[in-house]
Amino acid sequence: MKDRRKEALRQALKMEEDGKTFYLKEREKVQSRLAKEIFRSLIKAEEKHVRKIKELYESLEKTGEWPQVILTRSDKETVRNIFAAATVTTKDKVKGTSTDIDALKMAAKLEDEGMKYYQSKADETDDHFEKKFYRLLVHEEGEHFVSILDTIEYLQDPQGYFSQLERGTLSF
């Protein structure tokens, strides 16, 4: 059972480190300020995830047990807030390049894969603290995913994006 937990954390660590590497590379390629800011925020989020995963892994190595700590997070530096702030301060409502949009689509795919992985780990465990950790990651990856989709929509059609916001809701 403990080996399963360590292997899950090793895989999570690899995913987060690979994500950070991808986001660093793409941040240099994208041209729009908004895309650069989103990637900057994603890099910081991945770094935070890496630190937490390493802490949990080390604790699991030492004690053989999942630490009985409820992890929390701060809303100060979420990707969602970075997107909102950047769209308010962006004076030039200019479409993004295909490079920007393609990079963000790949980022969305990575975040979606992360959500699915973390949800599967939450579903596999009966340990309350382990489940809470993975659910927190699912939530954060979900926020990243939605913020990336908003960024893509904005960069594809900035005027249309604001038009939709003025309506307040989507119709189905």
N, C-alpha and C positions, 0 to 999 in steps of 0.2 A: 504494500500500500504506500509506504513512504517513498519507494523508488518511483512510483507513478507520479507522486507529487513533485518530486525533484525533476523528473523528466518533463512534466508539464511546464514547470518554471523555466527549464533550459530552453524549451521550444518558445515560450513567451518572450524570453530574453532575446533569442535570435530574431524573432519577428520584429520586436521593438528596435533592435540595433539595425536590422536591415531597412526598416522604415526610415529611421533617422538618416542613414546613408543615402537612401533614395531622395529624401526631402532636401538634404544638403546639396546634392547634385542638381536637383531640379530648381532649387532657389536661385542658383547661378544662371540657369537657362532662361527662366521666365522673364518677361519684360514689364508687365504691369506691376505697379506698386502694390496693388491689392493682392495679387498672386504671391509676390515676394513676402508680404506680411503674413499671409496665411501659412506659407511654408515656414517662416520664422517661428510662428506660434506652434506649428506641428512639431518642429524640431525640439522646442522646449518641452512639449508634452511627452515626446518620446524619451527625452532625457530623464524626465521625472519618473516615467514608467520603468525605465531601466534601473534607476536607483532603488525604487520600491521592490522590484522583482529581485534584485541582488540582495537587499536586506532580508527579504523573506527566505530566499534560498540559503543564505548564511545561517539564519536562525534555525531553519529546518535541518541543516547539516549538523549544527551544534547539539540541538536538543532532540532531534528526531520527531518533533511535533510541530504542527502548524501553530504559529504564535497566536495567542488569544487576545488579539488587538483588533478593534474596529477601526479601519482606515477611513479617513475623511479627506475631503479635498476643498480647495479654495476656489471660489468663482472669479477671483480677481483676474486671472490670466487665461481664461478659456478661449478656445478658437472662436466660439460663437461671439464673444465680446470683441475679439479682434476684428472679425468681419463687420460687425455693427459699427464699430468706431471708424474703421477704414472707409466704409461707404459714406459715412457722414462727412469725413474730412476730404474725401476724394472730390476735387473740384472738376476734374475732367472726366465726364461720363463717357469714356471711350471703350469701345469693344476690346476684348482681349485678343491676343494672337492665337493662332491654332496651336502653337507650342504651349502657351499658357493653359489653354483648355485641355489639351491632351495630357499634360502633366497632372492637372487637377483630376481628370478622369481616372488616371492610374492611381492617384492618391486615394480617391474614393473607393476604388477596388481594394486597395490595401486595408483601409479602415473597415470595409465590409467583411473582409476575411478575418480581421482581428475580432470584430464583434462575434462572428460565428464561432471562432475558436474559443474565446472566453466564455461564451454562453454554453458551449459543450462542456467545458471544464466545470462551470457552475452546476450544470445538470448532473455531472458524474459524482459529485461529492455530497456527503451527508454532513460534513463539518461546517458548522455555522460560519466560522470566521473565514474559512477558505472560500465558501460560497459567496460571502459578502465581498471579499476581495475581487473575485472574478466578475461579480455583478457590477461593481464599481467601474471596472475596466470596460465592460459592455456599455455602460452608460456613457463613459467618456469617449469611447470610440464612436458611439452613435452620435454624440454631439459633433465630433470632428466630421463624420460622414455628412451630416445635414449641412454643416457650415461650408463644406467643400461643394456640395450640390448648389447651395445658394450662390457661392462664388462663381461657379460655372454659369449658372443662369444669368447672373449679373454681367459677367464678361461677354456672354453671347449677345445680350441685348440690355444694356444699362437703362435705357429709357423705358423699355417694357417692364423691366424689373421694378422700377419705382412706380410705374403705372399700376402694376399688380398690388404693390404694397398699399397704395392709396385706396384701393377697393376694400382692403382689410381682410378678406377671406377668399379662399378658393371655392369654386363651385364644382360639384361632382355630378 
